[in-house]
Amino acid sequence: MSWTFAQIIVIFTVISSVCMAAPVVSSNNVARSYLQLLTRDEGSAAAATPNIMFPENAQLKFSLAAEGTQNYTCDASTSTWVNIGALAHLSNSSLEYDPTKLVGFHYFVNETGTLSPEWDLSRSQPNNDGNNFVVATKIGQFTSPDGPQNVPWLLVQGKEGGLARFVMRAQTKGGVPHTPNCDPSQSAPLLVVPYTSIYIFFD
């Protein structure tokens, strides 16, 4: 899909007005606007019906493309794959991951027995100590409009670091096991499933 400069300006104007509205803004219009700009499938954009709510005065900062793996372990009590986090490279590119524009990493950290997502841009310049990472907590999710073979879209809220107040995972591709069931006696201890996504950062 090709976009004219005028179309992009209109879309960003819509996004800005939605993000800055008060006091609580539905992510429905925000996600639709981002899809119109970022996705190459207009049908996918039209089908999106997100139900995540953006907190008051959330303002767009930037977006990064990600490529990596969603990681799973086999839960012996349920014989199902359980997500234990992700590991991905982040690039300063709007549509898809570009290894020549690597700026950081996305991974999970263990805090008092709980896994929390972190976005680490310490490779980027300028390297502002304390403002180049964010550790977050999930506050909402919804099914990918492109099908259950893709990991859900998410909204998380920062709890450590100054990189962003909120991060949205959108335009996900892949990352879901082919079957939800596993055999603890035969399955490998770790299953890695490739995925890509866009991460959108807000203050």
N, C-alpha and C positions, 0 to 999 in steps of 0.2 A: 504494500500500500504506500503510495506517495502522498506527501502532505505539502501544501504551499505554506509559505511563511505566514500569510494572513490567517490560515486555518489554525496553525500552531499558536499564534498570538491569541486568537479567540478562545481556544481551549484552555490556555494558561490563565486567561482572564476569568473564565468560568471557575477553574480550580481555585484561584486565589480568593474569589468572592465567596465560594462555598466554605473554604477553610477558615476564613476570618469572620464568618457569621457568628452570632451569639444566640443563646448561651450554649446549646448543644447542637451539633451538626451531624446529620446522618451521613455515614460514609457511602451511602447508595450513590448519590450524585458525584461524590469525589471519585469513587472507584470507576464509575462509568466514564468520567472525563479522562482519567488516566488511561483506561483501556482504549479510548478513542485515539489517544496520542501514542501509546506505547505498543499496542498490539497491531498485528498485521491482518487480523481477522475481524472484520466489522460484525459478522454474525455473533462471534464470541462476546463482543462488547455489548451487543443488544441483549444477550441472554443473561448477563450478569445481574443478580439481584442481591447484593450484599446487605447484611443486616447489622454490621458492626457500627457502633456509634463512636464518632470522634469527640474527644473532650473539648471543652471550651477553648476557643482561640488557638486551635492547632494550625500552624502555618508551615507550608511546604518549605523544606530546605534543599533537598536534592534526592536523586535516585541513583542506585547502583545495580548493575547486572551481576548475577551470581551463577556459578556453575560448580557443582560438587556432588555430594552423596547424602542421602538420608540413611541413617544407620539403625539397625534393628537387632534385637536379641530374641531368642525363642523362650517364651514364658512357659516353664514346665507345668505350671498349675492350670493353664488354660489352653496350652498347645497353640498359641497364636503369637505372631510377631509383634513385638512391642518396640515402639520408637525410643531410641536412647540418644537422640540428638542428630545434629548435622555437622558436616564439615564442608566448607565451600570457599572458593576464591571470589573476590569482589573486584569488579573492574569499573572504571569510570566511563561507561558506555551505556547508552539509553535503551537499545533494543535487545542486544544479546551480549553474552560474555565475550570479552576481547582480552586475551592473555597479555597483549602488548600494553594494556592500560591497567595493569594490576595495581590496586591501591590498598588492599587489605584482605582480611579473612573473616569468615563467620564460623563460629564453633560454639561449643557448650562448655560451661565451667560448673564444677561441683561446689555448691555452697551449702554447707551444713546438711549434706545428704540430698539436696535438691539440685537437679540440673537446670541451669539457666542459660538462655541464648546470649551470646556476646558478639558484637560487631567491632572489629579491631582495625582501625585505619592508621596504625603506627607507621606503615610504609609510605603514607602520603605526606606531602609537603604543603604548608609548614607543619611540622610535628609538634602540636600544642599539647604538652603533657596534661592529662586529665580531660582533655576535650577531644581526644582522638579515639575514644571507645565508648560503648554503652553496653551495660548488662541489663537485661529486661525481664519482665514478667508478662505472660500472656493474659490479655484481658478480653479477647474475643476471637472467634474464628467462624468461617463459613465455607461451604463446599465450593471447590473450584467450578466456575461456570463451564469449563472445558471438559468436565467429566471426572469420575471417581478414580481414574488412573493417575490423577495429579494430586499432590499433597494440598491440603486446604490453604486458603488464604488466611492470614492472621493479622491481628493488631496487638502489639505489645507495648508496654509502658516502661520507660527507663527507670531503673532504681539505683544505678551506679554509673558514673561517668557523665561527661558533658556533651557527648556527640549529638544526642537528640533526646527529646522528651518522649517521642513515640516513633515506632517503626511499623510499617505495613509490609507484609509479604504478599505479592500479587503476581499475576501472570505466571503461575507455576506450571511446570511441565515435568511429569514423571515423579519419582520419589516414593511410589507406593509398591509394596511387594505384589507379585503376580497373583499370589493367593494369600489370604490372611492366616491360614493355618500352617502349622509346622509340626514336625515330629522331634521332640526333645532328644530322643535317643539317636537320631540320625542327622539332624540339622547341624550345620556349622554354627559355632558359637556367635558368629556375627554375620549379618546380611547387610550388604551395602547396595543401595539402589540409586543410580544417577538421577539428578534433577537439575533444573534451572529455574530461576525466578528473577523477579525484580523486587528490590527492597527500596521502599520509599520512606524517607526520613523527614520527621516533622519536629518543630519546636513549639 
